Amino acid sequence: MRRPINQRTTAVSELTVAEATESIYASLRADNADIDAHIATLKAALAREGKKQAVFDPARLAQNNRSGRKLMQAYFRQRGVSVSFSE
């Protein structure tokens, strides 16, 4: 007799884009702790809200220079999230 297969899925919490963005700021302050999980949450929130890209405040970043912003954009782009920065 076969036992039923337990299919477990990791549920991405139902956060808004603003809440997911705040969790990424907190992760950046904590030396990128769990950043990939927060990016996945942000990606899901963007899809739910029908937005194309996440907007970050450069003043709140750990490295607020061109190099830091480009590195962040590249890292997020590799994970399927387009990033822009507010003025």
N, C-alpha and C positions, 0 to 999 in steps of 0.2 A: 504494500500500500504506500502510495506517495504522500509525502507531507506537503502541505501548501507552501508555496514560495512566499517568503516575506520580502516584499519589495519596499525598501526604504528609500525615500528621496529626501535630500536636504532641502528643506523649505526655506526660501529666501523670504525674510520677513517683509511684511507689507508696509514699508516706510514710504513717505513722500520723498520727492527729489530734495527738498530743503533739509529734511531729517537725514537723508543719506549723505548729503553734502556735509552736514555738520559732523557726522560720524567719520568722514574722511579727514576733515580738519583735525579732529581729535586723534585720529590714527597718525597723521603726519607729525603732530606734536609729540606723540609717544614713539618716535623712531620707527614709523611705518608698521606698527603692530597690527596684524590682521588686515592689511591694506587690500589684499586680493579679495577677501570676503566682502569688504565694504564697497569695492568697485563692482562686484557682482550684484550687490544690493542696489547700487546706484543705477546700474544698467537696467535692472528689472523695473525700477521706479520710473526711469525715463520712458521705457516702453509702455508702461501702464498709463502714463500721463500724455503720451504721444509727442514727446519732445525729442529733438534730434541731438542736442548736445547739452552738456553740463557747463554751468557758468560758475567760475570760482573768483573770489576776491584775492588779487595778488598780495595785498597787504597782510593777509592771514597765512601766507605760505611760509614754510621754514626757509626756503631760498627764494627770495623775491628778486631774482635777476633773470635776465634773458635765458641764461643757461639752465637755471632751475625750472623755469616755466616750460622750456622746450623739452627737457627731460621728462617732466610730468606729462606733457601732451603725448610724447612718444610711448611712455609706459601705459597710459590709459588707452591709447589707440590700439596697442597690441592686444588689449583685453576687450576691445569692441566699444569703447566709449570715446566720443569726440568731446574735447575740452576747449573752452574759450575762457577768456579772463575779462572781468569787468574793468571799466576805466577808473 
